[in-house]
Amino acid sequence: MEKSKNASLQLNDAGKEMYDMKNTILALLENLTHIAKQNSQAAGDLNKSMEEEAGALEEIAASSDLLSQLAKDLHDMILEFKI
């Protein structure tokens, strides 16, 4: 009877320990999920920023081409007036 009582107490203690471990694991998983969401959002923000930067660079390149053409046209006009 005493052995059964001790075994029951040990099982109860083991059950409490497993319950505490389960709660610790769940808390860690929630924390990891939160970190993963933050990382995902940061990656999305970075991707959006890079896309915006690429668009700005394309606009700069187009403006540069336009300025280059205007400079050539101006140069050609000036050459017409040379004596």
SELO-981421 format. One record per residue: residue in three letters; x, y, z of N, C-alpha, C, O, CB in turn. Coordinates in steps of 0.05 Angstrom, whole numbers. Glycine has a CB too. Example, Ala and Ser with C-alpha at 12.3 -4.5 7.8 and 13.67 -1.06 7.14 Angstrom:
<atoms>
<"ALA",<264,-114,156>,<246,-90,156>,<264,-66,156>,<285,-66,169>,<226,-89,181>> <"SER",<257,-45,142>,<273,-21,143>,<258,1,157>,<268,23,161>,<282,-12,114>> 
</atoms>
This chain:
<atoms>
<"MET",<17,-24,0>,<0,0,0>,<18,25,0>,<12,44,-14>,<-19,0,24>> <"GLU",<39,24,16>,<57,47,18>,<71,51,-9>,<75,74,-17>,<78,43,41>> <"LYS",<79,29,-22>,<92,32,-48>,<74,44,-69>,<82,60,-85>,<102,4,-57>> <"SER",<48,36,-68>,<29,47,-87>,<25,77,-82>,<22,93,-100>,<2,32,-84>> <"LYS",<24,85,-56>,<21,113,-49>,<45,129,-59>,<42,150,-71>,<18,116,-19>> <"ASN",<70,118,-55>,<94,132,-64>,<95,134,-95>,<102,154,-106>,<119,117,-54>> <"ALA",<87,112,-108>,<86,112,-137>,<66,133,-147>,<71,147,-167>,<80,84,-148>> <"SER",<43,135,-134>,<23,154,-142>,<33,182,-138>,<28,200,-155>,<-3,149,-125>> <"LEU",<47,187,-116>,<58,214,-111>,<80,221,-132>,<81,243,-141>,<71,215,-82>> <"GLN",<96,201,-139>,<117,206,-159>,<104,212,-186>,<113,229,-201>,<135,181,-161>> <"LEU",<83,197,-193>,<69,202,-218>,<56,230,-218>,<56,244,-238>,<47,181,-222>> <"ASN",<45,238,-195>,<33,264,-192>,<55,286,-196>,<50,306,-210>,<19,267,-165>> <"ASP",<78,282,-183>,<100,301,-186>,<110,302,-215>,<115,324,-226>,<123,293,-167>> <"ALA",<112,279,-228>,<121,278,-255>,<100,292,-274>,<108,306,-292>,<125,249,-265>> <"GLY",<75,288,-268>,<54,301,-283>,<55,332,-280>,<53,346,-300>,<26,291,-274>> <"LYS",<60,341,-256>,<63,370,-252>,<87,381,-266>,<86,403,-279>,<65,376,-221>> <"GLU",<109,366,-265>,<133,374,-279>,<129,375,-309>,<138,394,-323>,<156,355,-273>> <"MET",<115,355,-320>,<109,355,-349>,<90,378,-356>,<94,390,-378>,<96,328,-357>> <"TYR",<71,385,-339>,<53,407,-344>,<69,433,-345>,<65,450,-363>,<31,408,-323>> <"ASP",<87,437,-326>,<104,461,-326>,<122,462,-350>,<126,484,-362>,<121,462,-300>> <"MET",<133,440,-358>,<150,439,-382>,<133,446,-407>,<143,461,-425>,<163,412,-385>> <"LYS",<109,436,-408>,<91,442,-431>,<86,472,-433>,<87,483,-454>,<65,426,-428>> <"ASN",<80,484,-410>,<75,513,-409>,<100,529,-418>,<98,549,-432>,<66,521,-382>> <"THR",<123,520,-409>,<148,533,-417>,<153,531,-447>,<160,550,-460>,<172,521,-402>> <"ILE",<148,507,-458>,<152,503,-487>,<132,520,-502>,<139,532,-522>,<148,473,-494>> <"LEU",<107,521,-493>,<87,538,-506>,<95,567,-506>,<91,581,-526>,<59,534,-493>> <"ALA",<105,577,-484>,<114,604,-482>,<137,610,-501>,<138,630,-514>,<122,611,-453>> <"LEU",<156,591,-503>,<178,594,-522>,<168,594,-551>,<178,610,-567>,<198,571,-518>> <"LEU",<149,577,-557>,<138,576,-584>,<124,602,-591>,<126,611,-613>,<119,552,-587>> <"GLU",<109,613,-572>,<96,638,-577>,<116,660,-582>,<112,677,-599>,<77,646,-553>> <"ASN",<138,660,-567>,<159,680,-570>,<172,676,-597>,<177,696,-611>,<180,677,-548>> <"LEU",<178,652,-605>,<190,647,-632>,<171,655,-654>,<179,666,-675>,<197,617,-634>> <"THR",<145,650,-651>,<125,659,-671>,<125,689,-673>,<124,699,-696>,<97,649,-663>> <"HIS",<126,703,-651>,<127,732,-651>,<152,742,-666>,<151,761,-682>,<126,743,-622>> <"ILE",<175,730,-660>,<200,738,-673>,<198,732,-703>,<207,748,-719>,<224,722,-660>> <"ALA",<187,709,-710>,<185,702,-739>,<167,723,-753>,<173,730,-776>,<173,674,-742>> <"LYS",<145,731,-740>,<128,751,-752>,<142,778,-756>,<140,791,-776>,<102,755,-735>> <"GLN",<158,786,-735>,<173,810,-738>,<194,809,-760>,<197,828,-775>,<188,816,-711>> <"ASN",<207,786,-762>,<227,782,-784>,<213,783,-811>,<224,795,-830>,<242,756,-780>> <"SER",<190,771,-813>,<176,771,-838>,<167,799,-846>,<170,807,-869>,<151,753,-837>> <"GLN",<158,814,-827>,<150,842,-832>,<174,859,-840>,<172,875,-858>,<135,854,-808>> <"ALA",<196,855,-826>,<220,870,-832>,<230,863,-861>,<239,881,-875>,<243,864,-812>> <"ALA",<228,838,-868>,<236,830,-895>,<218,843,-916>,<227,852,-937>,<236,799,-898>> <"GLY",<192,844,-910>,<173,856,-928>,<178,886,-930>,<177,897,-952>,<145,852,-918>> <"ASP",<184,899,-908>,<191,928,-908>,<216,933,-925>,<217,952,-940>,<194,938,-880>> <"LEU",<236,916,-921>,<261,918,-936>,<256,915,-966>,<267,930,-982>,<282,898,-926>> <"ASN",<240,895,-973>,<233,890,-1001>,<219,914,-1013>,<225,923,-1035>,<216,865,-1004>> <"LYS",<200,925,-998>,<185,949,-1008>,<204,972,-1012>,<203,987,-1032>,<163,957,-988>> <"SER",<222,976,-993>,<242,998,-994>,<260,994,-1019>,<266,1014,-1033>,<259,999,-969>> <"MET",<269,970,-1023>,<286,964,-1046>,<271,969,-1073>,<283,980,-1092>,<296,935,-1045>> <"GLU",<245,962,-1073>,<230,967,-1097>,<227,997,-1102>,<229,1006,-1125>,<202,954,-1095>> <"GLU",<222,1012,-1081>,<220,1041,-1083>,<246,1053,-1093>,<246,1071,-1109>,<211,1054,-1057>> <"GLU",<268,1043,-1082>,<294,1053,-1090>,<300,1047,-1119>,<311,1063,-1134>,<316,1041,-1072>> <"ALA",<293,1023,-1128>,<296,1015,-1156>,<280,1034,-1174>,<290,1042,-1195>,<289,986,-1160>> <"GLY",<255,1040,-1166>,<239,1058,-1181>,<251,1086,-1183>,<251,1098,-1204>,<211,1060,-1169>> <"ALA",<262,1095,-1160>,<275,1122,-1160>,<299,1122,-1178>,<304,1141,-1192>,<283,1129,-1131>> <"LEU",<315,1100,-1177>,<338,1098,-1195>,<331,1098,-1224>,<345,1109,-1241>,<354,1073,-1188>> <"GLU",<308,1085,-1231>,<299,1084,-1258>,<291,1113,-1267>,<297,1121,-1290>,<275,1065,-1262>> <"GLU",<278,1127,-1249>,<271,1155,-1255>,<296,1172,-1259>,<296,1189,-1277>,<253,1167,-1233>> <"ILE",<315,1168,-1243>,<341,1184,-1245>,<354,1177,-1272>,<364,1195,-1285>,<360,1177,-1221>> <"ALA",<354,1152,-1279>,<367,1144,-1304>,<352,1156,-1328>,<365,1166,-1347>,<367,1113,-1307>> <"ALA",<325,1156,-1327>,<310,1168,-1348>,<315,1198,-1350>,<318,1210,-1371>,<279,1163,-1344>> <"SER",<316,1211,-1326>,<322,1240,-1326>,<350,1246,-1336>,<354,1265,-1350>,<319,1251,-1297>> <"SER",<368,1229,-1330>,<396,1232,-1339>,<397,1230,-1370>,<410,1245,-1383>,<414,1211,-1326>> <"ASP",<382,1210,-1381>,<381,1207,-1410>,<369,1232,-1423>,<379,1242,-1443>,<365,1182,-1417>> <"LEU",<347,1242,-1411>,<334,1266,-1421>,<353,1290,-1420>,<355,1305,-1440>,<309,1272,-1405>> <"LEU",<367,1294,-1398>,<386,1316,-1395>,<409,1313,-1416>,<418,1333,-1427>,<398,1317,-1367>> <"SER",<418,1289,-1420>,<439,1284,-1440>,<429,1292,-1468>,<444,1305,-1483>,<448,1254,-1439>> <"GLN",<405,1284,-1474>,<394,1291,-1501>,<390,1321,-1503>,<396,1333,-1524>,<367,1277,-1505>> <"LEU",<381,1334,-1481>,<377,1363,-1482>,<404,1377,-1486>,<406,1397,-1500>,<364,1373,-1456>> <"ALA",<425,1368,-1472>,<451,1379,-1475>,<461,1376,-1504>,<473,1395,-1515>,<471,1366,-1455>> <"LYS",<456,1353,-1516>,<465,1349,-1544>,<450,1368,-1562>,<462,1380,-1580>,<459,1319,-1552>> <"ASP",<423,1370,-1558>,<407,1388,-1574>,<417,1417,-1571>,<419,1432,-1591>,<378,1386,-1567>> <"LEU",<422,1425,-1547>,<433,1452,-1542>,<459,1456,-1556>,<464,1477,-1567>,<435,1457,-1512>> <"HIS",<476,1437,-1554>,<503,1438,-1567>,<499,1441,-1597>,<513,1457,-1610>,<519,1413,-1560>> <"ASP",<481,1426,-1608>,<476,1427,-1637>,<465,1455,-1645>,<472,1466,-1666>,<455,1406,-1646>> <"MET",<448,1466,-1628>,<437,1493,-1633>,<459,1514,-1633>,<460,1532,-1649>,<415,1500,-1613>> <"ILE",<477,1511,-1613>,<499,1530,-1611>,<517,1529,-1635>,<526,1549,-1645>,<515,1525,-1585>> <"LEU",<521,1505,-1645>,<538,1501,-1669>,<526,1515,-1693>,<541,1523,-1711>,<542,1471,-1674>> <"GLU",<500,1517,-1695>,<487,1530,-1717>,<493,1560,-1718>,<494,1572,-1739>,<456,1526,-1716>> <"PHE",<498,1572,-1694>,<503,1600,-1693>,<532,1608,-1695>,<539,1631,-1695>,<492,1611,-1668>> <"LYS",<549,1588,-1695>,<578,1594,-1697>,<584,1605,-1724>,<573,1597,-1745>,<595,1568,-1692>> <"ILE",<602,1625,-1724>,<610,1637,-1750>,<636,1626,-1759>,<647,1634,-1780>,<613,1668,-1746>> 
</atoms>
